[in-house]
Amino acid sequence: MADEQQAWHGRRPYRPWERTGHLPTLAGMAVLRLFASVRVAAGTGEVEVPGSTVSQVVGAACDRFGTEFADLAQNCRVWLNGDPAAGDEPVSATDEVAILPPVSGGC
């Protein structure tokens, strides 16, 4: 454990399955988390989706959930393991991709 912490500069590596209880999949499918309007359009808040890049994961979700979902996803931010993600970033079976629609608020 000490060697692992030292290799990560005192921080533990990100392991989404420890928080969510989902183990990494063997089929190379990332966990896709959906929020707000994209969650409603998909009919679920979490699903396993294939893809080796962020763009492929989002594209597979658009194919699976249809045009309403795809239209909404165009205006969303995508996060990979808790950090903002570019479309060409690689995704593995242990990763968590999140799609978050824009939000506004105030008093």
N, C-alpha and C positions, 0 to 999 in steps of 0.2 A: 504494500500500500504506500509506503513512504517513497519508493522509487517511482511509482505512478504519479504521485502528487508532485514530486520534483520535476518529472518530465513535463508536466502541465503547468509549471511555474506556480505551484501551490494551489491551483484550481483543479477541480475534478473535471474530467471530460464530460461533454454533454451526452447524456443517455436518456432520450425521451421515454423509453420503455420503463424506466424507473419511476417516472412521474405518472404515466398513463396506465401502466400495467400491461401494455402491449409489447410482446417480445418481437425482436426483429424477424421479419419474414424470410423464408428461404427462397422464395420465388423472385426476389429482386423487386419487390413492390414497396414503395414508400408509403407511410401513413400520411394521408391528406386530411388536414383539419379545415373545416369550413365555418364561417361565421356570418351572422346577420342575413342579408338578402341572398347571398350565394348558398347559405345553408338551407334556406327555405326553397330556393329553386332546385337544389339537389335532393331535398327530402331527407337529408342526413347531415350530421355534423362531423362525421369521421368515416373514412373509407380508405382501403388500400388500393393504390393506383400504380401501374407499371410506368417505367420511364427511367432513363439514365441521366437526364438533365431536368432542371426545373421546368423548362418549356415543354418537354415531353410529358411530364407529369400533369401539368396544367392542360395541355392538349388532349391527353387521354381522358381527363375529367370532363372537358368540354364535349368530347365525342360521346361519353357515357351519359351525361346529364342533359344534353340537348342545347338548342339555340338560346333559350332564355338564360340558362346558366352561362353560356359562352358570351352573350352580350353583357351580362353583369361582370363577368370575370375580366373583361377588357379594361375596366376602370378600377380594378383592385390592385392592392399591393400584395406581393408574394414574399413570404419569409421562409427561410430554411434554417431549421434548428434554432429559432429565436432571433435570427439576424436577417435584415433585408437581403433579398436574393436577386441576382441577375439571371436571365433566362438560360444562359450557357453554363451555369454552375452545375457540377456533377451531383447526382443524387444516388444514394445507396439504400439498401433495404433497411438500414438502421436509422434513416433520416426521417424527419418530420417536416412536411411542407404545409404551410398555412396560407390560406387566401383570405385577406381581410378587405372588405369594401371600405370606401371612404366614409368617415363619420364626421359629424359636426355637432356642436352643442354650445352651451353657454347658459348664462343666467338670464 
